[in-house]
Amino acid sequence: MVFGQRAIGISAVGLAFLLVIQAGFGSRAFAQVPPSKTEIAAYAGLHSAAYRGDMAALERTLAQKPELDARDGHGRSALHVAAHAGNREIMRALVRAGADPRALDGQLYDAITIAAVNDDVETMRVALAIGGDARAVTSPYAGTALIAAAHLGHDDVVKALIAAGAPLDHVNNLGWTALIEAVILGDGGPRHVETARALVTAGARRDLADRGGATPLDHARRRGYAAMIAVLEVP
């Protein structure tokens, strides 16, 4: 079902975002791009070791004093590649050697957001522990890892980010907060409901509206998300 801009109270940019999703591209089309098979096959040095999780190869390469934050064709450093692959010990070793734990890839995603989108709580915890910033503004949408996780209904990731001090009410360049995204880009199912509950319990503002003046509760009501409405109506 396609919603008109007036019907759901979102910006023109936000409407375009939803229309592409509805056209069948899926939410991951707007997330970071993982390394392709072609890229993986072409990787050498740090990038190859990072993706394969080969600590011995990583140590041999580090001994040659390589550029630690060198990038592949999508602007990914070896740390980003290790985060995509969930190779946590490689991530730790790279940062110990001097790699930037807060580096952004070519799409402006950091290791925390990469792990958040992958629903990989343990890798995200490592990204935080090695110096990542849960408050960082990431992505082409000037959002946060929390917004990305809320959008996808990754409730355990959302809870971990809240505990790490992620800003609850950051507004991205679509005019949406994490709570709005949990509703407007969610399916109203258990994980999105739990995401909303975690945000509300932590103190996320339910009165912050999008650019069309619609609050998270307005959006939930328009979609008939009964469980989400119950969470958002709690006094």
C-alpha positions in Angstrom: 0.0 0.0 0.0 1.4 3.4 -0.9 0.8 6.2 1.5 0.4 9.8 0.3 2.5 12.5 1.9 -0.5 14.2 3.5 -1.9 10.9 4.7 1.1 10.1 6.8 2.6 13.5 7.4 6.2 13.0 6.2 8.5 15.1 4.1 9.0 14.7 0.3 12.4 13.2 1.0 10.8 10.8 3.4 8.1 9.9 1.0 10.7 9.1 -1.7 12.5 6.9 0.8 9.3 4.9 1.6 8.4 4.6 -2.1 11.7 3.0 -2.9 11.2 0.5 -0.1 7.8 -0.3 -1.3 9.1 -0.8 -4.8 11.0 -3.8 -3.4 14.5 -2.7 -2.7 14.2 -3.5 1.0 15.6 -1.7 4.0 19.2 -2.9 3.5 19.3 -0.9 0.3 19.7 2.2 2.5 22.2 0.6 4.9 25.9 0.3 4.4 27.1 -1.9 1.5 28.9 -5.1 2.5 31.9 -6.2 0.5 30.8 -8.1 -2.7 32.2 -11.4 -3.7 34.3 -9.6 -6.4 35.7 -7.2 -3.8 36.5 -10.0 -1.4 38.3 -12.0 -4.1 40.4 -9.0 -4.9 41.3 -8.1 -1.3 45.0 -8.3 -0.3 46.9 -7.4 2.8 45.0 -5.9 5.7 41.6 -6.1 3.9 42.1 -9.8 3.1 43.2 -10.7 6.6 40.4 -8.6 8.1 37.6 -10.2 6.1 39.0 -13.8 6.5 39.7 -13.4 10.2 43.2 -14.5 9.6 45.2 -13.2 12.6 48.5 -14.6 11.5 48.2 -12.9 8.1 47.2 -9.7 9.8 50.2 -9.8 12.1 52.5 -10.4 9.1 51.0 -7.5 7.2 51.1 -5.2 10.2 54.8 -6.0 10.6 55.3 -4.3 7.2 53.9 -1.0 8.5 51.0 -0.6 6.1 48.6 2.3 5.9 46.2 1.1 8.6 43.2 3.2 7.4 43.7 2.5 3.7 40.4 2.2 1.8 38.8 -0.2 -0.7 36.6 1.0 -3.6 33.7 1.8 -1.3 35.8 3.7 1.2 36.0 0.8 3.7 39.0 0.4 5.9 40.1 -3.0 7.1 38.3 -2.2 10.4 35.0 -1.8 8.5 35.6 -5.0 6.6 36.3 -6.9 9.8 33.1 -5.4 11.3 31.1 -6.6 8.3 32.5 -10.1 8.8 32.1 -10.0 12.6 35.8 -10.7 13.1 36.1 -9.1 16.5 39.6 -10.0 17.5 40.8 -8.6 14.2 39.0 -5.4 15.0 40.8 -5.3 18.4 44.2 -6.0 16.8 43.7 -3.3 14.2 42.9 -0.6 16.7 45.8 -1.7 19.0 48.0 -1.2 16.0 46.7 2.4 15.5 43.6 2.1 13.2 41.0 4.7 13.7 38.0 3.1 15.7 35.7 6.0 14.6 36.5 6.0 10.9 33.6 6.4 8.5 33.4 4.5 5.2 32.5 6.0 1.9 28.8 6.1 2.9 29.6 7.6 6.2 29.0 4.5 8.3 31.2 3.5 11.2 31.9 0.1 12.7 29.2 0.5 15.3 26.5 1.3 12.7 27.7 -1.6 10.5 27.3 -4.0 13.4 24.0 -2.4 14.4 22.5 -2.9 10.9 23.8 -6.5 10.9 22.0 -7.1 14.2 25.4 -8.2 15.6 25.3 -7.1 19.2 28.7 -8.7 20.1 30.5 -7.1 17.3 28.9 -3.8 18.1 30.0 -4.1 21.8 33.6 -4.6 20.6 33.3 -1.6 18.3 32.3 0.5 21.3 34.9 -1.0 23.5 37.8 -0.2 21.1 36.9 3.5 21.0 33.8 3.9 18.8 31.3 6.5 19.8 27.6 5.6 20.2 26.8 9.3 19.8 28.4 9.6 16.4 26.4 11.0 13.5 26.6 8.5 10.7 25.1 7.6 7.3 24.0 9.7 4.3 20.9 10.5 6.4 22.9 12.2 9.2 21.5 9.7 11.6 23.0 7.5 14.3 23.5 3.8 14.9 20.5 3.9 17.2 18.2 5.2 14.5 19.5 2.5 12.0 18.9 -0.2 14.6 15.4 1.1 15.5 14.5 1.3 11.8 15.2 -2.4 11.5 13.7 -3.5 14.8 17.0 -4.7 16.2 15.8 -4.5 19.7 18.8 -6.0 21.5 21.1 -3.7 19.6 18.9 -0.7 20.5 19.1 -1.6 24.2 22.9 -1.9 24.1 23.2 1.4 22.3 20.9 3.1 24.9 23.1 1.7 27.6 26.1 3.1 25.8 24.7 6.6 25.8 23.4 6.9 22.3 21.3 10.1 21.9 17.6 9.1 22.2 16.1 12.1 20.3 18.6 12.8 17.5 16.7 13.9 14.4 18.2 12.8 11.0 18.0 14.7 7.8 14.6 13.1 7.0 13.2 14.7 10.1 12.9 11.4 11.9 14.0 10.2 15.4 14.7 6.6 16.3 11.2 6.3 17.8 9.6 7.6 14.6 11.7 5.2 12.5 10.7 2.3 14.6 7.1 3.0 13.7 7.2 4.5 10.2 9.7 2.0 8.8 8.8 -0.8 11.1 6.3 -3.6 10.5 4.5 -3.3 13.9 5.8 -6.7 14.9 7.3 -7.9 18.2 10.8 -6.6 17.6 9.8 -3.2 16.5 7.4 -3.0 19.4 10.1 -4.0 21.8 12.4 -1.4 20.2 9.8 1.3 20.8 9.3 0.1 24.4 13.0 0.3 25.1 13.2 3.8 23.7 10.2 5.0 25.6 11.4 3.4 28.8 14.7 5.1 28.4 13.0 8.5 28.0 12.8 9.1 24.3 10.4 11.9 23.6 7.1 10.7 22.2 6.0 14.3 21.4 8.7 14.9 18.8 6.9 15.0 15.4 8.2 14.6 11.9 8.2 17.5 9.4 4.6 16.9 8.7 3.6 17.3 12.3 2.9 13.6 12.9 4.1 12.0 16.2 5.1 8.4 16.5 1.7 7.7 18.0 0.0 9.4 15.1 1.9 7.1 12.7 1.1 4.0 14.8 -2.6 4.8 14.8 -2.7 5.4 11.0 -1.1 2.0 10.5 -3.3 0.2 13.0 -0.3 -1.0 15.0 -2.2 -1.9 18.1 0.8 -3.2 20.2 2.8 -0.1 19.2 -0.1 2.2 20.1 -0.2 0.6 23.6 3.5 1.3 24.1 3.2 4.9 22.9 0.1 5.7 24.9 1.6 4.7 28.2 1.4 7.8 30.5 
